[in-house]
Amino acid sequence: MYALLLPGLAFLLLFKYTPMYGILIAFQDFNIFGGIGGSDWVGLAQFEKLIHSSDFMNVLINTLVISLYKIVILFPIPVLIALLLNEVKRMFFKRTIQTVIYLPHFLSWVIISGSFITILSPAGGLVNEIIRSFGGHPVSFLTDNQFFRSVIVFTAGWKETGWNAIVFIAAIAGIEQEQYEAAAIDGAGRIRQMISITLPGILPTVVLMFILRIGSLLEAGTEQILTMYNPLVYQTGDVIGTYVYRLGLGQQDYSFSTAVGLFNSVVGFVLVLSGNMLSRKFLNRSIW
């Protein structure tokens, strides 16, 4: 039986743990011609540079703000969708809604970003045409720092909300139907059944997904923002992932960008441990 684990362990070792050797770059003044073995060691100098970098503090704040927006606004919506879909009794209608809200997940951010750039364009975009029809002035959503974060959160919700609801729909399907039947006999309506049976039934899954989401607090959506932002909105839209990309590939500062990425990973690991500990202490539920 344990032999069946070998392919999975080999995959993890080869593709997940072996590349971690590259973390050493964060402690070096990396020279691309000398490689890891031929580059000078600088200890924690890259991390000191990171802490004292004014650009990084702005990037860190942007990352936290966008991530918190996504958690506070977007995390409850899949739970709500799963609860509402559970109340739909006509299977054709239910499956049609599910299919429609799942579809955006299968589109790449390049396609979605291109679509929203066109829709939100101040020169003939659908949204601005509607604003004009009501007598308003065109809004440059993707070049205005005031609106950029809202666009990021909205488009992320449009793409992933339906897909994220799958986990909660599956959790609801695992609840024993006898509980609903017994509640109905006792006179409980659909709302009461939702509050007293469905929500407690999926609470462990909600806690698990929330802890995992906290672990990616510093992942604000690098691919999404890379395809939507521009230098005009760096002030509010530049996050750790895009910052690492600009430094690593744009300026070829591999050591500093690796230090930023390592800082991101360590903080995410600490957040997962902290969230799991708090959940175990206050909710008596945890991942391990």
Summary of the structure (lengths in Angstrom):
residues: 288
radius of gyration: 23.3
end to end distance: 23.0
largest distance: 75.4
contacts: 825
relative contact order: 0.13
helix: 77%
strand: 1%
